Amino acid sequence: MKTKSLILLVLGVLILLAGCTNELGVENDWRLGYTAKGENWGTNAEIVFEPGDKCSITIYKDASPGSFAYKIAVKDDTYENYMIAVDTLDEGYTIEDLRAHTIPYPGPAFANIISFDVVDPGSTTFMGNVTIIEADEIFFTCMVQGPDEWKIIGVLDPLPVTDPYASDPID
């Protein structure tokens, strides 16, 4: 009888633990139906924060000169805030110049901020931006902020900007 009770207790605990283990940074089914690659809201890229100060980008399609949209998935809960600075760069500056800038605030003088987004740990966020982009690329700087620090953890590969209605010049 004691063995049977112990087995039932262990099974009950396992069921409770299984119900309490929610994966961080998971998009709900309704929104995923709109923001997934190729869906209605035209997501250009997805940025993912992961434990160990990791930040990565998956580019689905180029941005257009009039708008871009991206998702942020935070699969981490180490920090209080997870941030993305979205910039274009002045002519003559490169991604290496942006990577050399190690102070999170203020941003470098050669970076033209389009958007600065702050999201919570364990969250997913869709950002749709209607803006005029007069550059060939958009740059994303990942930052985190905790109780005692605010730091840059990475500058991601750029998102190309192309005009879908531009035609090739006739020779």
DSSP file (Angstrom, degrees, kcal/mol; ACC not computed):
  #  RESIDUE AA STRUCTURE BP1 BP2  ACC     N-H-->O    O-->H-N    N-H-->O    O-->H-N    TCO  KAPPA ALPHA  PHI   PSI    X-CA   Y-CA   Z-CA
    1    1 A M     >        0   0    0      0, 0.0     4,-2.1     0, 0.0     5,-0.2   0.000 360.0 360.0 360.0 -40.0    0.0    0.0    0.0
    2    2 A K  H  >  +     0   0    0      1,-0.2     4,-2.4     2,-0.2     5,-0.2   0.891 360.0  51.8 -64.6 -38.3    2.9    2.4    0.9
    3    3 A T  H  > S+     0   0    0      2,-0.2     4,-2.4     1,-0.2    -1,-0.2   0.909 109.1  49.9 -63.9 -42.5    4.5    1.7   -2.5
    4    4 A K  H  > S+     0   0    0      2,-0.2     4,-2.2     1,-0.2    -1,-0.2   0.902 111.8  47.9 -63.7 -41.9    1.3    2.5   -4.4
    5    5 A S  H  X S+     0   0    0     -4,-2.1     4,-2.4     2,-0.2    -2,-0.2   0.902 111.5  50.5 -65.0 -41.6    0.8    5.8   -2.5
    6    6 A L  H  X S+     0   0    0     -4,-2.4     4,-2.6     2,-0.2    -2,-0.2   0.906 110.1  49.8 -64.0 -42.2    4.5    6.7   -3.1
    7    7 A I  H  X S+     0   0    0     -4,-2.4     4,-2.5     2,-0.2    -1,-0.2   0.915 111.8  48.3 -63.1 -43.1    4.1    6.0   -6.9
    8    8 A L  H  X S+     0   0    0     -4,-2.2     4,-2.3     2,-0.2    -2,-0.2   0.887 111.6  50.3 -64.6 -39.0    0.9    8.1   -7.0
    9    9 A L  H  X S+     0   0    0     -4,-2.4     4,-2.3     2,-0.2    -2,-0.2   0.933 111.4  47.6 -63.8 -46.4    2.6   11.0   -5.1
   10   10 A V  H  X S+     0   0    0     -4,-2.6     4,-2.5     1,-0.2    -2,-0.2   0.916 112.4  49.7 -61.6 -44.5    5.6   10.9   -7.5
   11   11 A L  H  X S+     0   0    0     -4,-2.5     4,-2.2     1,-0.2    -1,-0.2   0.902 110.1  51.2 -61.5 -41.3    3.3   10.9  -10.5
   12   12 A G  H  X S+     0   0    0     -4,-2.3     4,-2.2     2,-0.2    -2,-0.2   0.914 110.6  48.0 -62.0 -43.9    1.3   13.8   -9.1
   13   13 A V  H  X S+     0   0    0     -4,-2.3     4,-2.7     1,-0.2    -2,-0.2   0.914 111.0  51.3 -63.4 -43.4    4.5   15.8   -8.6
   14   14 A L  H  X S+     0   0    0     -4,-2.5     4,-2.3     1,-0.2    -2,-0.2   0.893 109.5  49.9 -61.9 -40.0    5.7   15.1  -12.1
   15   15 A I  H  X S+     0   0    0     -4,-2.2     4,-1.7     2,-0.2    -1,-0.2   0.914 111.7  48.7 -64.8 -42.9    2.4   16.2  -13.6
   16   16 A L  H  X S+     0   0    0     -4,-2.2     4,-0.9     1,-0.2    -2,-0.2   0.924 111.9  48.6 -62.7 -44.6    2.5   19.4  -11.6
   17   17 A L  H >X S+     0   0    0     -4,-2.7     4,-0.6     1,-0.2     3,-0.5   0.884 108.1  54.5 -63.6 -38.6    6.1   20.1  -12.7
   18   18 A A  H >< S+     0   0    0     -4,-2.3     3,-0.6     1,-0.2    -1,-0.2   0.875 108.1  49.6 -63.3 -36.4    5.2   19.4  -16.3
   19   19 A G  H 3< S+     0   0    0     -4,-1.7    -1,-0.2     1,-0.2    -2,-0.2   0.689 109.6  52.7 -74.5 -18.7    2.5   22.0  -16.1
   20   20 A C  H << S+     0   0    0     -4,-0.9     2,-1.2    -3,-0.5    -1,-0.2   0.464  84.2  90.4 -97.0  -2.8    4.8   24.6  -14.6
   21   21 A T    <<  +     0   0    0     -3,-0.6     2,-0.4    -4,-0.6    -1,-0.1  -0.638  53.2 171.5 -99.6  80.1    7.6   24.5  -17.2
   22   22 A N        -     0   0    0     -2,-1.2     2,-0.2     1,-0.0    -3,-0.0  -0.741  34.4-121.5 -86.5 131.8    6.7   27.1  -19.7
   23   23 A E    >   -     0   0    0     -2,-0.4     3,-0.5     1,-0.1     2,-0.2  -0.509  30.2-118.5 -70.5 138.6    9.3   27.8  -22.3
   24   24 A L  T 3  S+     0   0    0      1,-0.2    99,-0.2    -2,-0.2    51,-0.1  -0.478  87.5  19.5 -77.8 148.1   10.4   31.4  -22.4
   25   25 A G  T 3  S+     0   0    0     97,-1.4     2,-0.5     1,-0.2    -1,-0.2   0.846  79.9 150.9  67.5  37.6    9.9   33.6  -25.4
   26   26 A V    <   -     0   0    0     -3,-0.5     2,-0.2    96,-0.4    -1,-0.2  -0.890  40.7-133.1-106.0 130.1    7.2   31.5  -27.2
   27   27 A E        -     0   0    0     -2,-0.5    98,-0.0    96,-0.1    46,-0.0  -0.558  25.6-112.2 -80.4 141.1    4.7   33.3  -29.4
   28   28 A N     >  -     0   0    0     -2,-0.2     4,-2.5     1,-0.1     5,-0.2  -0.318  27.3-110.8 -71.7 159.2    1.0   32.4  -29.0
   29   29 A D  H  > S+     0   0    0      1,-0.2     4,-1.5     2,-0.2    -1,-0.1   0.860 113.0  54.0 -60.9 -40.1   -0.7   30.6  -31.8
   30   30 A W  H  4 S+     0   0    0      1,-0.2     3,-0.4     2,-0.2     4,-0.4   0.960 114.2  39.7 -60.9 -51.9   -3.0   33.5  -32.9
   31   31 A R  H >> S+     0   0    0      1,-0.2     4,-2.5     2,-0.2     3,-1.9   0.884 109.6  60.2 -67.3 -37.8   -0.1   36.0  -33.3
   32   32 A L  H 3X S+     0   0    0     -4,-2.5     4,-1.7     1,-0.3    -1,-0.2   0.830  96.0  63.5 -58.3 -31.5    2.1   33.3  -34.9
   33   33 A G  H 3< S+     0   0    0     -4,-1.5     7,-0.5    -3,-0.4    -1,-0.3   0.703 114.6  31.9 -64.9 -19.2   -0.5   33.0  -37.6
   34   34 A Y  H <4 S+     0   0    0     -3,-1.9     7,-2.3    -4,-0.4     8,-0.3   0.728 124.0  41.0-105.1 -31.9    0.2   36.6  -38.6
   35   35 A T  H  < S+     0   0    0     -4,-2.5    -3,-0.2     5,-0.1    -2,-0.2   0.560  83.8 108.5-102.1  -8.5    3.9   37.1  -37.8
   36   36 A A  S >< S-     0   0    0     -4,-1.7     3,-2.6    -5,-0.3     7,-0.4  -0.207  89.6 -67.2 -65.6 161.4    5.5   33.8  -39.0
   37   37 A K  T 3  S+     0   0    0      1,-0.3    -1,-0.2     5,-0.1     3,-0.1  -0.240 124.1   9.4 -51.0 126.2    7.6   33.8  -42.2
   38   38 A G  T 3  S+     0   0    0      5,-0.3    -1,-0.3     1,-0.2    -2,-0.1   0.473 100.8 127.4  83.0   2.6    5.4   34.6  -45.2
   39   39 A E  S X  S-     0   0    0     -3,-2.6     3,-1.6    -7,-0.1    -1,-0.2  -0.224  75.6 -82.0 -89.0-177.4    2.3   35.5  -43.2
   40   40 A N  T 3  S+     0   0    0     -7,-0.5    -5,-0.1     1,-0.3    -6,-0.1   0.752 118.5  57.9 -58.0 -35.9    0.1   38.6  -43.3
   41   41 A W  T 3  S-     0   0    0     -7,-2.3    -1,-0.3    -5,-0.1    -6,-0.1   0.422  99.8-128.0 -86.2   4.6    2.1   41.0  -41.2
   42   42 A G    <   -     0   0    0     -3,-1.6    27,-0.3    -8,-0.3     2,-0.3   0.900  25.2-159.8  58.4  51.5    5.2   40.8  -43.3
   43   43 A T        -     0   0    0     -7,-0.4    -5,-0.3    -9,-0.3    27,-0.2  -0.473  10.1-171.0 -65.7 124.2    7.8   40.0  -40.7
   44   44 A N        -     0   0    0     25,-2.8    16,-3.1    -2,-0.3    17,-1.7   0.823  63.7  -4.7 -84.3 -34.6   11.3   40.9  -42.0
   45   45 A A  E     -Ab  59  70A   0     24,-1.1    26,-2.1    14,-0.3     2,-0.4  -0.981  54.0-138.2-156.0 162.0   13.4   39.4  -39.2
   46   46 A E  E     -Ab  58  71A   0     12,-2.4    12,-2.4    -2,-0.3     2,-0.4  -0.998  14.8-160.8-128.9 129.6   13.3   37.7  -35.9
   47   47 A I  E     -Ab  57  72A   0     24,-3.2    26,-2.8    -2,-0.4     2,-0.5  -0.923   8.7-164.2-110.1 133.0   15.7   38.6  -33.1
   48   48 A V  E     -Ab  56  73A   0      8,-2.4     8,-2.1    -2,-0.4     2,-0.4  -0.972   9.0-158.4-124.2 126.0   16.3   36.1  -30.3
   49   49 A F  E     +Ab  55  74A   0     24,-2.6    26,-2.8    -2,-0.5     6,-0.2  -0.855  21.5 180.0 -94.3 135.2   17.9   36.7  -26.9
   50   50 A E  E  >  -A   54   0A   0      4,-2.6     4,-1.9    -2,-0.4     3,-0.3  -0.916  35.9 -78.6-133.2 160.4   19.2   33.6  -25.2
   51   51 A P  T  4 S+     0   0    0      0, 0.0    -1,-0.1     0, 0.0    25,-0.0  -0.157 109.8  47.5 -55.2 152.1   20.9   32.8  -21.9
   52   52 A G  T  4 S-     0   0    0      1,-0.1    24,-0.0     2,-0.0     0, 0.0   0.731 130.7 -71.7  86.4  24.1   24.6   33.5  -21.8
   53   53 A D  T  4 S+     0   0    0     -3,-0.3     2,-0.4     1,-0.2    -1,-0.1   0.897  88.1 154.3  57.5  44.2   24.3   37.0  -23.3
   54   54 A K  E  <  +A   50   0A   0     -4,-1.9    -4,-2.6   100,-0.0     2,-0.3  -0.846  19.3 174.7-105.3 141.1   23.5   35.7  -26.7
   55   55 A C  E     +A   49   0A   0     -2,-0.4     2,-0.3    -6,-0.2    -6,-0.2  -0.981   7.0 174.0-144.5 130.7   21.5   37.6  -29.3
   56   56 A S  E     -A   48   0A   0     -8,-2.1    -8,-2.4    -2,-0.3     2,-0.4  -0.907  17.5-143.4-137.3 162.8   20.9   36.4  -32.9
   57   57 A I  E     -A   47   0A   0     -2,-0.3     2,-0.5   -10,-0.2   -10,-0.2  -0.982   4.0-164.2-129.9 140.7   18.9   37.4  -36.0
   58   58 A T  E     -A   46   0A   0    -12,-2.4   -12,-2.4    -2,-0.4     2,-0.6  -0.993  17.7-150.6-118.1 121.2   17.1   35.4  -38.6
   59   59 A I  E     +A   45   0A   0     -2,-0.5   -14,-0.3   -14,-0.2     3,-0.1  -0.827  18.9 176.1 -96.7 124.0   16.3   37.5  -41.7
   60   60 A Y        -     0   0    0    -16,-3.1     2,-0.3    -2,-0.6   -15,-0.2   0.836  67.3 -18.2 -92.0 -41.1   13.2   36.4  -43.6
   61   61 A K  S    S-     0   0    0    -17,-1.7    -1,-0.4   -19,-0.1   -24,-0.0  -0.981  78.0 -81.7-162.0 159.3   13.1   39.1  -46.3
   62   62 A D        -     0   0    0     -2,-0.3    99,-0.2    -3,-0.1     2,-0.1  -0.223  44.6-115.9 -62.2 152.2   14.5   42.6  -47.0
   63   63 A A  B     -e  161   0B   0     97,-2.8    99,-2.7     5,-0.1     5,-0.2  -0.434  27.4-126.0 -77.7 163.4   12.9   45.7  -45.5
   64   64 A S  B >   -C   67   0A   0      3,-2.0     3,-0.9    97,-0.2    99,-0.2  -0.732  24.7-106.7-106.6 163.2   11.3   48.3  -47.8
   65   65 A P  T 3  S+     0   0    0      0, 0.0    68,-3.1     0, 0.0     3,-0.1   0.658 118.5  44.2 -63.2 -13.8   12.1   52.0  -47.8
   66   66 A G  T 3  S-     0   0    0      1,-0.3    65,-1.1    66,-0.2     2,-0.3   0.540 121.9  -1.2-109.3  -8.4    8.7   52.7  -46.1
   67   67 A S  E <   -CD  64 130A   0     -3,-0.9    -3,-2.0    63,-0.2     2,-0.3  -0.984  46.8-171.7-171.0 160.0    8.4   50.1  -43.4
   68   68 A F  E     - D   0 129A   0     61,-2.0    61,-2.9    -2,-0.3     2,-0.4  -0.969   8.7-161.2-155.2 156.2    9.9   47.1  -41.6
   69   69 A A  E     + D   0 128A   0    -27,-0.3   -25,-2.8    -2,-0.3   -24,-1.1  -0.997  12.1 172.1-140.7 142.7    8.7   44.6  -39.0
   70   70 A Y  E     -bD  45 127A   0     57,-2.4    57,-3.3    -2,-0.4     2,-0.3  -0.987  23.3-130.1-149.1 160.2   10.5   42.3  -36.7
   71   71 A K  E     -bD  46 126A   0    -26,-2.1   -24,-3.2    -2,-0.3     2,-0.5  -0.833  11.2-155.2-108.6 147.7    9.9   40.0  -33.8
   72   72 A I  E     -bD  47 125A   0     53,-2.8    53,-2.4    -2,-0.3     2,-0.5  -0.992   9.7-173.4-120.6 122.9   11.8   39.9  -30.5
   73   73 A A  E     -bD  48 124A   0    -26,-2.8   -24,-2.6    -2,-0.5     2,-0.8  -0.975   7.2-161.7-116.2 120.8   11.8   36.6  -28.6
   74   74 A V  E     +b   49   0A   0     49,-3.1   -49,-0.2    -2,-0.5   -24,-0.2  -0.871  14.2 174.1-105.2 103.8   13.4   36.7  -25.2
   75   75 A K        +     0   0    0    -26,-2.8     2,-0.3    -2,-0.8   -51,-0.1  -0.222  60.1  74.1-100.2  41.8   14.2   33.1  -24.2
   76   76 A D        -     0   0    0    -26,-0.2    46,-1.7    47,-0.1    47,-0.2  -0.978  50.4-171.5-150.3 152.8   16.0   34.4  -21.0
   77   77 A D        +     0   0    0     -2,-0.3    -1,-0.0    44,-0.2   -27,-0.0   0.048  58.3 107.4-137.0  27.2   15.1   35.8  -17.7
   78   78 A T  S    S+     0   0    0     68,-0.0     2,-0.2     2,-0.0    -1,-0.0   0.859  78.1  44.8 -72.0 -37.4   18.5   36.8  -16.4
   79   79 A Y  S    S-     0   0    0     67,-0.1    67,-0.2     1,-0.1     3,-0.1  -0.590  74.9-128.6-110.4 167.3   18.0   40.6  -16.8
   80   80 A E  S    S+     0   0    0     65,-1.6     2,-0.3     1,-0.2    66,-0.2   0.812  93.2  23.9 -81.4 -32.9   15.2   43.1  -16.1
   81   81 A N  E     -F  145   0C   0     64,-2.1    64,-2.4    39,-0.1     2,-0.4  -0.993  58.7-160.1-140.1 142.1   15.1   44.6  -19.6
   82   82 A Y  E     -FG 144 119C   0     37,-2.3    37,-3.1    -2,-0.3     2,-0.3  -0.990  23.6-168.3-121.2 129.2   16.1   43.4  -23.1
   83   83 A M  E     -FG 143 118C   0     60,-2.9    60,-2.6    -2,-0.4     2,-0.4  -0.898  19.1-164.3-129.0 147.8   16.6   46.2  -25.6
   84   84 A I  E     -FG 142 117C   0     33,-2.3    33,-2.5    -2,-0.3     2,-0.5  -0.991   7.3-161.1-128.0 122.3   17.1   46.6  -29.4
   85   85 A A  E     -FG 141 116C   0     56,-2.3    56,-2.5    -2,-0.4     2,-0.6  -0.917  11.3-158.2 -98.6 126.3   18.4   49.9  -30.9
   86   86 A V  E     +FG 140 115C   0     29,-3.2    28,-3.6    -2,-0.5    29,-1.4  -0.928  24.1 163.2-110.0 121.2   17.5   50.0  -34.6
   87   87 A D  E     -FG 139 113C   0     52,-2.6    52,-3.4    -2,-0.6     2,-0.3  -0.895  36.3-146.7-135.1 158.7   19.8   52.4  -36.6
   88   88 A T  E     - G   0 112C   0     24,-1.8    24,-3.3    -2,-0.3     2,-0.4  -0.832  33.6-126.5-110.0 163.0   21.0   53.4  -40.0
   89   89 A L  E     - G   0 111C   0     -2,-0.3    22,-0.2    48,-0.3     3,-0.1  -0.865  18.0-107.8-114.5 145.7   24.6   54.7  -40.3
   90   90 A D    >   -     0   0    0     20,-2.8     3,-1.9    -2,-0.4    20,-0.1  -0.286  56.8 -78.0 -60.9 153.6   25.9   57.9  -41.7
   91   91 A E  T 3  S+     0   0    0      1,-0.2    -1,-0.1    44,-0.0     3,-0.1  -0.260 119.2  28.0 -55.7 136.8   27.7   57.5  -45.0
   92   92 A G  T 3  S+     0   0    0      1,-0.3     2,-0.3    -3,-0.1    -1,-0.2   0.266  96.5 108.0  94.8 -10.8   31.2   56.2  -44.7
   93   93 A Y    <   -     0   0    0     -3,-1.9    -1,-0.3    17,-0.1     2,-0.2  -0.728  49.0-163.0-101.6 152.1   30.5   54.2  -41.4
   94   94 A T     >  -     0   0    0     -2,-0.3     4,-1.6    -3,-0.1     3,-0.4  -0.697  38.8 -95.7-126.0 175.2   30.3   50.4  -41.2
   95   95 A I  H  > S+     0   0    0      1,-0.2     4,-2.5    -2,-0.2     5,-0.2   0.814 122.3  61.3 -61.0 -30.8   29.1   47.7  -39.0
   96   96 A E  H  > S+     0   0    0      2,-0.2     4,-1.5     1,-0.2    -1,-0.2   0.877 101.7  51.4 -65.5 -36.8   32.6   47.5  -37.5
   97   97 A D  H  > S+     0   0    0     -3,-0.4     4,-0.7     2,-0.2    -1,-0.2   0.912 111.2  48.2 -63.4 -41.7   32.4   51.1  -36.4
   98   98 A L  H >< S+     0   0    0     -4,-1.6     3,-0.8     1,-0.2    -2,-0.2   0.897 110.4  50.9 -65.8 -40.5   29.1   50.3  -34.7
   99   99 A R  H 3< S+     0   0    0     -4,-2.5    -1,-0.2     1,-0.2    -2,-0.2   0.793 103.7  59.7 -67.3 -27.5   30.6   47.2  -33.0
  100  100 A A  H 3< S+     0   0    0     -4,-1.5     2,-0.7    -5,-0.2    -1,-0.2   0.686  84.3  90.3 -74.5 -17.6   33.5   49.3  -31.8
  101  101 A H    <<  +     0   0    0     -3,-0.8    -4,-0.0    -4,-0.7     6,-0.0  -0.717  51.4 172.3 -81.8 114.1   31.1   51.5  -29.8
  102  102 A T        +     0   0    0     -2,-0.7    50,-0.5    49,-0.0    -1,-0.1   0.443  45.3  93.2-107.4  -0.8   30.8   49.8  -26.4
  103  103 A I        -     0   0    0      1,-0.1    48,-0.1     3,-0.1    -2,-0.0  -0.832  61.9-152.2 -96.1 125.0   28.8   52.3  -24.4
  104  104 A P  S    S+     0   0    0      0, 0.0    -1,-0.1     0, 0.0    47,-0.1   0.828  71.2  65.6 -68.1 -30.5   25.0   51.6  -24.5
  105  105 A Y  S    S+     0   0    0      1,-0.2     2,-0.1    45,-0.1    45,-0.0  -0.976  96.4  25.3-147.5 130.8   23.9   55.2  -24.0
  106  106 A P  S    S-     0   0    0      0, 0.0    -1,-0.2     0, 0.0    -3,-0.1   0.587  89.4-132.3 -78.6 162.2   24.3   57.5  -25.7
  107  107 A G        -     0   0    0      1,-0.2    -2,-0.1    -2,-0.1     6,-0.0  -0.225  40.4 -74.5 -69.1 167.2   24.5   55.8  -29.1
  108  108 A P    >   -     0   0    0      0, 0.0     3,-1.7     0, 0.0    -1,-0.2  -0.317  37.9-121.4 -66.2 149.3   27.3   56.8  -31.5
  109  109 A A  T 3  S+     0   0    0      1,-0.3    -2,-0.1    -3,-0.1     0, 0.0   0.735 111.0  58.0 -63.7 -23.4   27.0   60.1  -33.3
  110  110 A F  T 3  S+     0   0    0    -20,-0.1   -20,-2.8   -21,-0.1     2,-0.5   0.477  89.3  89.4 -87.5  -2.3   27.1   58.4  -36.7
  111  111 A A  E <   -G   89   0C   0     -3,-1.7     2,-0.7   -22,-0.2   -22,-0.2  -0.835  64.2-153.7-100.3 131.9   24.1   56.2  -35.9
  112  112 A N  E     -G   88   0C   0    -24,-3.3   -24,-1.8    -2,-0.5     2,-0.2  -0.893  20.1-136.0-106.5 106.8   20.6   57.5  -36.8
  113  113 A I  E     +G   87   0C   0     -2,-0.7   -26,-0.3   -26,-0.2     3,-0.1  -0.408  30.2 171.1 -71.5 131.7   18.1   55.8  -34.5
  114  114 A I  E    S-     0   0C   0    -28,-3.6     2,-0.3     1,-0.4   -27,-0.2   0.745  71.3  -4.6 -99.8 -40.5   14.9   54.6  -36.1
  115  115 A S  E     -G   86   0C   0    -29,-1.4   -29,-3.2     2,-0.0    -1,-0.4  -0.992  49.6-160.7-156.5 147.2   13.5   52.7  -33.1
  116  116 A F  E     -G   85   0C   0     -2,-0.3     2,-0.4   -31,-0.2   -31,-0.2  -0.941  21.4-172.1-134.0 112.3   14.5   51.8  -29.5
  117  117 A D  E     -G   84   0C   0    -33,-2.5   -33,-2.3    -2,-0.4     2,-0.5  -0.900  10.1-168.0-116.2 131.6   12.5   48.9  -28.1
  118  118 A V  E     +G   83   0C   0     -2,-0.4     2,-0.3   -35,-0.2   -35,-0.2  -0.973  15.1 177.6-119.0 125.7   12.6   47.6  -24.5
  119  119 A V  E     -G   82   0C   0    -37,-3.1   -37,-2.3    -2,-0.5     3,-0.1  -0.843  26.5-104.3-129.1 164.2   10.9   44.3  -23.8
  120  120 A D    >   -     0   0    0     -2,-0.3     3,-1.3   -39,-0.2   -39,-0.1  -0.399  42.5 -89.3 -85.3 158.9   10.5   42.0  -20.7
  121  121 A P  T 3  S+     0   0    0      0, 0.0   -44,-0.2     0, 0.0    -1,-0.1  -0.369 111.5  15.9 -61.1 145.3   12.3   38.8  -19.9
  122  122 A G  T 3  S+     0   0    0    -46,-1.7   -97,-1.4     1,-0.2   -96,-0.4   0.627 103.4 125.1  69.3  14.3   10.6   35.7  -21.2
  123  123 A S    <   -     0   0    0     -3,-1.3   -49,-3.1   -47,-0.2     2,-0.4  -0.535  51.8-145.9-104.8 166.9    8.4   37.7  -23.7
  124  124 A T  E     -D   73   0A   0    -51,-0.2     2,-0.4    -2,-0.2   -51,-0.2  -0.995  21.6-176.4-127.1 140.1    7.7   37.8  -27.4
  125  125 A T  E     -D   72   0A   0    -53,-2.4   -53,-2.8    -2,-0.4     2,-0.5  -0.997  18.8-149.9-139.4 137.9    7.0   41.1  -29.1
  126  126 A F  E     -D   71   0A   0     -2,-0.4     2,-0.5   -55,-0.2   -55,-0.2  -0.943  15.3-165.4-106.2 128.2    6.1   42.1  -32.7
  127  127 A M  E     -D   70   0A   0    -57,-3.3   -57,-2.4    -2,-0.5     2,-0.5  -0.957   5.8-175.0-117.8 115.2    7.3   45.5  -33.8
  128  128 A G  E     -D   69   0A   0     -2,-0.5     2,-0.5   -59,-0.2   -59,-0.2  -0.951   9.4-170.4-109.3 121.6    5.8   47.0  -36.9
  129  129 A N  E     -D   68   0A   0    -61,-2.9   -61,-2.0    -2,-0.5     2,-0.7  -0.946  15.8-165.3-119.6 125.3    7.4   50.3  -38.0
  130  130 A V  E     +D   67   0A   0     -2,-0.5     2,-0.3   -63,-0.2   -63,-0.2  -0.938  40.4 131.3-105.0 112.2    6.2   52.7  -40.6
  131  131 A T        -     0   0    0    -65,-1.1     2,-0.6    -2,-0.7    -2,-0.1  -0.985  61.4-102.5-156.9 156.9    9.1   55.0  -41.3
  132  132 A I        -     0   0    0     -2,-0.3     2,-0.6     2,-0.0   -66,-0.2  -0.798  35.4-166.9 -88.2 121.3   11.1   56.4  -44.2
  133  133 A I        +     0   0    0    -68,-3.1   -66,-0.1    -2,-0.6     5,-0.0  -0.939  13.8 178.7-113.5 114.4   14.4   54.6  -44.6
  134  134 A E        +     0   0    0     -2,-0.6     2,-0.3     3,-0.1    -1,-0.1  -0.100  56.2  84.3-105.6  34.4   16.9   56.3  -46.8
  135  135 A A  S    S-     0   0    0    -70,-0.0    -2,-0.1     1,-0.0     3,-0.1  -0.841  77.4-126.1-130.4 167.1   19.7   53.8  -46.3
  136  136 A D  S    S+     0   0    0     -2,-0.3    25,-2.8     1,-0.1     2,-0.3   0.611  91.8  30.2 -88.0 -14.1   20.6   50.4  -47.8
  137  137 A E  E     -I  160   0D   0     23,-0.3     2,-0.4   -48,-0.1   -48,-0.3  -0.989  61.8-145.8-146.8 151.8   20.7   48.6  -44.5
  138  138 A I  E     -I  159   0D   0     21,-2.2    21,-2.8    -2,-0.3     2,-0.4  -0.960  21.5-150.5-115.3 137.1   19.2   48.7  -41.0
  139  139 A F  E     -F   87   0C   0    -52,-3.4   -52,-2.6    -2,-0.4     2,-0.5  -0.865   2.9-154.8-113.2 144.1   21.4   47.7  -38.0
  140  140 A F  E     -F   86   0C   0     16,-0.4    16,-2.6    -2,-0.4     2,-0.5  -0.972   3.9-166.4-121.0 123.8   20.3   46.1  -34.7
  141  141 A T  E     -FH  85 155C   0    -56,-2.5   -56,-2.3    -2,-0.5     2,-0.4  -0.950  13.7-147.1-109.8 123.4   22.2   46.5  -31.4
  142  142 A C  E     +FH  84 154C   0     12,-3.3    11,-2.6    -2,-0.5    12,-1.3  -0.747  22.8 173.4 -91.9 133.4   21.2   44.1  -28.6
  143  143 A M  E     -FH  83 152C   0    -60,-2.6   -60,-2.9    -2,-0.4     2,-0.3  -0.946  15.5-159.6-135.6 156.6   21.4   45.4  -25.1
  144  144 A V  E     -FH  82 151C   0      7,-2.4     7,-2.6    -2,-0.3     2,-0.4  -0.964   2.9-160.7-133.3 153.4   20.5   44.1  -21.6
  145  145 A Q  E     +FH  81 150C   0    -64,-2.4   -64,-2.1    -2,-0.3   -65,-1.6  -0.992  16.4 164.1-138.1 128.5   19.9   45.9  -18.3
  146  146 A G        -     0   0    0      3,-2.9     3,-0.3    -2,-0.4   -67,-0.1  -0.562  57.3 -69.3-126.4-167.4   19.9   44.3  -14.9
  147  147 A P  S    S+     0   0    0      0, 0.0     3,-0.1     0, 0.0   -68,-0.0   0.838 129.2  19.4 -58.5 -34.5   20.2   45.6  -11.4
  148  148 A D  S    S+     0   0    0      1,-0.1     2,-0.3     0, 0.0    -3,-0.0   0.380 121.5  39.2-120.6   4.0   23.8   46.7  -11.7
  149  149 A E        -     0   0    0     -3,-0.3    -3,-2.9     2,-0.0     2,-0.4  -0.997  42.8-162.5-155.4 157.7   24.5   47.1  -15.3
  150  150 A W  E     +H  145   0C   0     -2,-0.3     2,-0.3    -5,-0.2    -5,-0.2  -0.963  36.6 163.1-137.0 117.5   23.4   48.1  -18.8
  151  151 A K  E     -H  144   0C   0     -7,-2.6    -7,-2.4    -2,-0.4     2,-0.4  -0.956  42.1-115.4-143.5 157.0   25.5   46.7  -21.6
  152  152 A I  E     +H  143   0C   0    -50,-0.5    -9,-0.3    -2,-0.3     3,-0.1  -0.770  25.1 179.9 -85.2 130.1   25.7   45.9  -25.3
  153  153 A I  E     -     0   0C   0    -11,-2.6     2,-0.2    -2,-0.4   -98,-0.2   0.486  60.7 -18.9-110.6  -5.8   25.8   42.2  -25.9
  154  154 A G  E     -H  142   0C   0    -12,-1.3   -12,-3.3  -100,-0.1     2,-0.5  -0.834  41.2-133.1 171.8 152.1   26.0   42.3  -29.7
  155  155 A V  E     -H  141   0C   0     -2,-0.2   -14,-0.2   -14,-0.2     2,-0.1  -0.992  39.7-143.8-115.3 122.1   25.5   44.1  -33.0
  156  156 A L        -     0   0    0    -16,-2.6   -16,-0.4    -2,-0.5     3,-0.1  -0.337  27.6 -79.5 -88.2 164.0   23.7   41.8  -35.5
  157  157 A D        -     0   0    0      1,-0.1    -1,-0.2   -18,-0.1   -17,-0.1  -0.302  62.9 -99.2 -55.3 143.8   24.1   41.3  -39.2
  158  158 A P        -     0   0    0      0, 0.0   -19,-0.2     0, 0.0    -1,-0.1  -0.290  22.3-126.6 -72.5 153.4   22.3   44.1  -41.0
  159  159 A L  E     -I  138   0D   0    -21,-2.8   -21,-2.2    -3,-0.1   -97,-0.1  -0.884  31.2-127.8 -94.1 117.2   18.8   43.9  -42.6
  160  160 A P  E     -I  137   0D   0      0, 0.0   -97,-2.8     0, 0.0     2,-0.5  -0.326  13.8-145.5 -65.5 148.6   19.0   45.0  -46.2
  161  161 A V  B     +e   63   0B   0    -25,-2.8     2,-0.4   -99,-0.2   -97,-0.2  -0.976  26.5 167.4-115.4 120.2   16.5   47.7  -47.4
  162  162 A T        -     0   0    0    -99,-2.7     3,-0.0    -2,-0.5   -26,-0.0  -0.980  37.1-122.6-134.5 147.5   15.3   47.3  -51.0
  163  163 A D    >   -     0   0    0     -2,-0.4     3,-1.3   -99,-0.2   -99,-0.1  -0.786  16.1-159.3 -88.5 113.2   12.5   48.9  -53.0
  164  164 A P  T 3  S+     0   0    0      0, 0.0    -1,-0.1     0, 0.0  -100,-0.0   0.681  92.0  49.8 -67.6 -14.4   10.2   46.2  -54.2
  165  165 A Y  T 3  S+     0   0    0      2,-0.1     2,-0.2    -3,-0.0    -2,-0.0   0.434  83.1 112.6-103.0  -1.0    8.9   48.5  -56.9
  166  166 A A    <   -     0   0    0     -3,-1.3     2,-0.3     1,-0.0    -4,-0.0  -0.465  54.5-150.8 -72.0 142.5   12.2   49.7  -58.2
  167  167 A S        -     0   0    0     -2,-0.2     3,-0.1     3,-0.0    -2,-0.1  -0.842  22.6-101.4-112.5 152.6   13.0   48.7  -61.7
  168  168 A D        -     0   0    0     -2,-0.3     2,-0.0     1,-0.1    -1,-0.0  -0.490  45.4-106.4 -68.8 137.4   16.4   48.0  -63.3
  169  169 A P        -     0   0    0      0, 0.0     2,-0.4     0, 0.0    -1,-0.1  -0.345  32.9-115.0 -64.4 146.3   17.5   50.9  -65.4
  170  170 A I              0   0    0      1,-0.1    -3,-0.0    -3,-0.1     0, 0.0  -0.695 360.0 360.0 -83.5 130.0   17.4   50.3  -69.2
  171  171 A D              0   0    0     -2,-0.4    -1,-0.1     0, 0.0     0, 0.0   0.471 360.0 360.0 -76.5 360.0   20.8   50.3  -70.8
